[in-house]
Amino acid sequence: MSRAERLVVGLVATVMGCTAPPLRVNDDEGLRAALTHCAPGTEIVIQQGNYRGGHFLEGIQGTALHPVRIRGADPENPPCFEGGGSEAWHFSDCSFLSLSDLVVRGYTGNGINVDDGGSYDTPSVGMRVERVRIEDTGPEGNHDALKMSGVDDFVVKDCVIRGWGGSAIDLVGCHTGEIVGCRFEGREGFSQASGVQIKGGSAQILVRDCDFLRAGERAINAGGSTGLEYFRPLDAAWEAEALNIVGNRFEGGETPVAVVSATQVRIFDNDITLPEKWV
């Protein structure tokens, strides 16, 4: 089914208000089968237990009223994804999809990867990642816990990220997004270049009410150094612009915030404790 056809199906589902019963799964085979049936309004509920990752989902299109939801059944006892590839989850050219109440642990590539499929003019839209715990990614080099490239109108909320190689959250060419109420904890043995990195033409990003505990050399890197071919849009004049960094708590690390080739960056009402080198 083409992207246009999927959008038509989504529009019909939205107009008719169609929803299906949740798909409940309790093993890897059931999960992989359920993931082949994603359509607007699909809800996949994953029972407590251990699962393998390596899930690559492409072109899944929910709608604003009927998103695709993938979630753990019990937020207090979330399912844990370990092994099965270098990434637990990779969402490519997907929109209006939410992932919540899961644990992702021990991946050598990225923990979770969300991108626009390389189609810079059609970003992924409406992604939500909530109450997800990502641990022990990398441990060294450019390996991110949560990598997002070409994603607009997104929310990352109430997540916990511990131990990573590159960035805990790396945003490349992302727009109109929020990172709220998250906790970032550096761990011994992980390179942890940055906590949250916002670059590659990213704009209109809010980082609010987060805790950064020894979260790398730059807990927040507002900007960066992106290859020109990866900017979204390609003619962006800044690595990042229109960023609000507010109400966060920083403890340790080399510096809480670095502003690098970025503009309109507002940093206010943050608590900074014992930076190793710079405020």
C-alpha positions as CSV (number, residue, x, y, z in Angstrom):
1,M,0.0,0.0,0.0
2,S,1.4,3.4,-1.0
3,R,1.8,6.3,1.4
4,A,-1.1,8.1,-0.3
5,E,-3.3,5.0,0.1
6,R,-2.4,4.7,3.8
7,L,-3.4,8.3,4.3
8,V,-6.7,7.8,2.6
9,V,-7.4,4.7,4.8
10,G,-6.5,6.9,7.9
11,L,-8.8,9.6,6.8
12,V,-11.7,7.2,6.4
13,A,-11.0,5.7,9.8
14,T,-11.0,9.2,11.3
15,V,-14.3,10.2,9.7
16,M,-16.0,7.0,10.7
17,G,-14.5,6.8,14.2
18,C,-13.4,3.2,13.7
19,T,-11.5,1.5,16.5
20,A,-10.6,-2.1,17.0
21,P,-10.1,-4.0,20.2
22,P,-6.6,-4.0,21.6
23,L,-4.2,-6.7,20.3
24,R,-2.8,-8.3,23.4
25,V,0.5,-10.2,23.1
26,N,2.7,-12.2,25.5
27,D,5.6,-13.5,23.4
28,D,7.9,-12.5,20.5
29,E,5.9,-14.4,17.9
30,G,2.6,-12.8,18.9
31,L,4.2,-9.3,18.9
32,R,5.7,-9.7,15.4
33,A,2.4,-10.9,14.1
34,A,0.5,-8.0,15.7
35,L,2.9,-5.4,14.2
36,T,1.9,-6.5,10.7
37,H,-1.6,-5.3,11.4
38,C,-0.9,-1.7,12.3
39,A,-3.6,0.8,11.0
40,P,-5.2,3.9,12.4
41,G,-6.6,3.1,15.8
42,T,-4.5,-0.1,16.4
43,E,-3.5,-0.6,20.0
44,I,-0.9,-3.3,20.7
45,V,-0.7,-4.2,24.4
46,I,2.5,-6.1,25.5
47,Q,2.3,-8.2,28.6
48,Q,5.1,-8.3,31.2
49,G,8.1,-10.4,30.3
50,N,11.3,-10.4,28.2
51,Y,11.2,-9.8,24.5
52,R,13.7,-9.5,21.6
53,G,14.1,-6.2,19.7
54,G,15.1,-5.7,16.1
55,H,11.7,-4.3,15.2
56,F,11.7,-2.2,12.0
57,L,8.4,-0.5,11.1
58,E,8.1,1.5,8.0
59,G,5.3,3.7,6.6
60,I,2.9,3.2,9.5
61,Q,0.4,6.1,9.4
62,G,-2.0,6.7,12.3
63,T,-4.0,9.8,12.5
64,A,-4.3,12.6,15.1
65,L,-7.6,11.2,16.3
66,H,-6.7,7.5,15.8
67,P,-3.0,7.0,16.5
68,V,-1.2,3.7,16.5
69,R,-0.4,2.8,20.1
70,I,2.3,0.3,21.2
71,R,2.4,0.0,25.0
72,G,3.2,-2.2,28.0
73,A,0.2,-3.7,29.7
74,D,1.4,-2.8,33.2
75,P,3.3,0.5,33.7
76,E,4.6,-0.8,37.1
77,N,6.0,-4.0,35.4
78,P,6.9,-3.0,31.9
79,P,8.0,-5.5,29.3
80,C,11.8,-5.5,28.7
81,F,13.5,-5.6,25.2
82,E,17.0,-7.1,25.1
83,G,18.9,-8.6,22.1
84,G,17.6,-9.3,18.6
85,G,19.7,-6.8,16.8
86,S,21.6,-3.6,17.2
87,E,18.4,-1.6,17.9
88,A,15.3,-2.4,19.8
89,W,12.9,-0.3,17.7
90,H,13.3,1.6,14.4
91,F,10.3,3.6,13.1
92,S,10.9,4.9,9.6
93,D,8.5,7.3,7.8
94,C,5.8,6.7,10.5
95,S,3.4,9.2,11.8
96,F,0.9,9.5,14.8
97,L,2.4,6.6,16.6
98,S,3.0,6.3,20.4
99,L,5.4,4.0,22.3
100,S,4.9,3.8,26.1
101,D,5.6,1.8,29.2
102,L,8.6,-0.3,27.9
103,V,12.2,-1.0,28.9
104,V,14.9,-1.1,26.3
105,R,18.3,-2.4,27.4
106,G,21.8,-3.1,26.2
107,Y,21.7,-2.2,22.4
108,T,24.9,-1.5,20.6
109,G,23.5,0.7,17.8
110,N,20.7,3.0,19.0
111,G,18.1,2.0,21.6
112,I,15.2,3.5,19.6
113,N,15.5,5.2,16.2
114,V,12.8,7.4,14.6
115,D,13.4,9.0,11.2
116,D,11.6,10.3,8.1
117,G,12.9,7.5,5.8
118,G,15.2,10.0,4.0
119,S,12.2,11.9,2.5
120,Y,13.1,15.3,3.9
121,D,10.0,17.0,2.6
122,T,7.7,14.5,4.4
123,P,8.8,14.3,8.0
124,S,7.5,11.9,10.5
125,V,4.7,13.7,12.5
126,G,3.0,13.2,15.8
127,M,5.3,10.7,17.5
128,R,5.1,10.2,21.2
129,V,7.5,8.3,23.5
130,E,6.3,8.2,27.1
131,R,7.4,6.4,30.2
132,V,10.1,4.4,28.4
133,R,13.3,3.4,30.1
134,I,16.4,3.1,27.9
135,E,19.5,1.7,29.5
136,D,23.1,0.8,28.5
137,T,23.3,1.9,24.9
138,G,26.6,1.7,23.2
139,P,28.7,1.8,25.4
140,E,31.0,4.1,23.4
141,G,30.9,6.1,20.1
142,N,28.0,7.7,18.2
143,H,25.3,5.4,19.6
144,D,22.2,7.1,21.0
145,A,19.6,5.9,23.3
146,L,16.9,7.8,21.3
147,K,17.7,9.0,17.8
148,M,15.2,11.2,16.0
149,S,15.8,12.6,12.5
150,G,13.2,14.5,10.6
151,V,10.5,14.3,13.2
152,D,8.0,17.1,13.8
153,D,5.3,17.7,16.4
154,F,6.7,15.1,18.8
155,V,6.6,14.5,22.6
156,V,9.1,12.7,24.7
157,K,7.7,12.6,28.2
158,D,8.5,11.0,31.6
159,C,11.3,8.8,30.2
160,V,14.4,7.6,32.0
161,I,17.7,7.1,30.1
162,R,20.8,5.6,31.8
163,G,24.1,5.0,30.2
164,W,24.7,5.8,26.5
165,G,27.5,6.3,24.0
166,G,26.7,9.5,21.9
167,S,23.6,11.3,23.1
168,A,20.8,10.2,25.3
169,I,18.4,12.0,22.9
170,D,19.8,13.2,19.5
171,L,17.6,15.4,17.4
172,V,18.6,16.1,13.8
173,G,16.3,18.4,11.8
174,C,13.4,18.0,14.2
175,H,10.7,20.7,14.7
176,T,8.0,21.7,17.2
177,G,8.8,19.1,19.9
178,E,8.9,18.7,23.6
179,I,11.1,16.8,26.0
180,V,9.4,17.0,29.3
181,G,9.8,15.4,32.7
182,C,12.7,13.0,31.7
183,R,15.7,11.8,33.7
184,F,19.1,11.4,32.2
185,E,21.8,9.5,34.3
186,G,25.3,9.0,33.1
187,R,27.0,5.7,34.0
188,E,30.6,4.6,34.4
189,G,32.0,3.0,31.3
190,F,29.8,4.9,28.8
191,S,31.2,7.8,26.7
192,Q,28.1,10.0,27.0
193,A,29.1,12.9,24.8
194,S,25.8,14.8,25.4
195,G,22.5,14.3,27.2
196,V,20.1,16.1,24.7
197,Q,21.6,17.3,21.4
198,I,19.5,19.5,19.2
199,K,21.0,20.2,15.7
200,G,20.8,19.9,11.9
201,G,18.2,22.6,11.4
202,S,16.0,21.8,14.4
203,A,13.7,24.5,15.6
204,Q,10.9,25.2,18.2
205,I,12.1,22.7,20.8
206,L,11.2,22.8,24.5
207,V,13.3,21.0,27.1
208,R,11.4,21.3,30.4
209,D,11.4,19.9,34.0
210,C,14.1,17.3,33.3
211,D,16.9,16.0,35.6
212,F,20.4,15.7,34.2
213,L,22.7,13.7,36.5
214,R,26.3,13.6,35.3
215,A,24.8,13.6,31.8
216,G,27.9,13.8,29.7
217,E,30.3,16.5,28.6
218,R,27.4,18.7,27.5
219,A,24.1,17.8,29.3
220,I,22.3,19.9,26.6
221,N,24.1,20.6,23.3
222,A,22.0,23.4,21.7
223,G,23.4,23.1,18.2
224,G,26.3,21.0,17.0
225,S,28.2,20.2,13.8
226,T,26.0,18.5,11.2
227,G,27.0,17.5,7.7
228,L,25.2,19.9,5.3
229,E,23.5,17.0,3.5
230,Y,21.7,16.0,6.7
231,F,20.1,19.4,7.5
232,R,16.3,19.5,7.5
233,P,15.5,21.8,5.8
234,L,18.6,21.7,3.6
235,D,18.8,25.5,3.5
236,A,18.5,25.9,7.3
237,A,20.7,28.9,8.4
238,W,21.4,27.5,11.9
239,E,22.1,24.2,13.6
240,A,19.2,25.1,15.9
241,E,16.8,28.0,16.6
242,A,14.0,28.9,18.9
243,L,14.9,26.6,21.8
244,N,13.5,27.0,25.3
245,I,15.5,25.2,28.1
246,V,13.5,25.9,31.3
247,G,13.0,24.5,34.8
248,N,15.6,21.7,34.5
249,R,18.0,20.4,37.1
250,F,21.7,19.8,36.3
251,E,24.2,18.1,38.5
252,G,27.8,17.4,37.6
253,G,29.0,16.9,34.1
254,E,31.4,19.2,32.3
255,T,28.8,21.9,31.4
256,P,25.0,22.0,31.7
257,V,24.3,23.8,28.3
258,A,26.5,24.6,25.3
259,V,25.1,26.8,22.6
260,V,26.8,26.0,19.3
261,S,25.8,27.7,16.0
262,A,22.3,28.2,17.3
263,T,20.1,31.3,17.7
264,Q,17.1,32.4,19.8
265,V,18.1,30.0,22.7
266,R,16.4,30.9,26.0
267,I,17.8,29.3,29.1
268,F,16.0,30.2,32.3
269,D,14.8,29.0,35.7
270,N,17.2,26.0,35.7
271,D,19.1,24.7,38.8
272,I,22.8,24.0,38.2
273,T,24.9,22.1,40.8
274,L,28.6,21.4,40.7
275,P,29.5,21.6,37.0
276,E,33.0,20.3,36.4
277,K,34.2,23.1,34.1
278,W,31.6,25.7,32.9
279,V,28.2,27.0,33.8
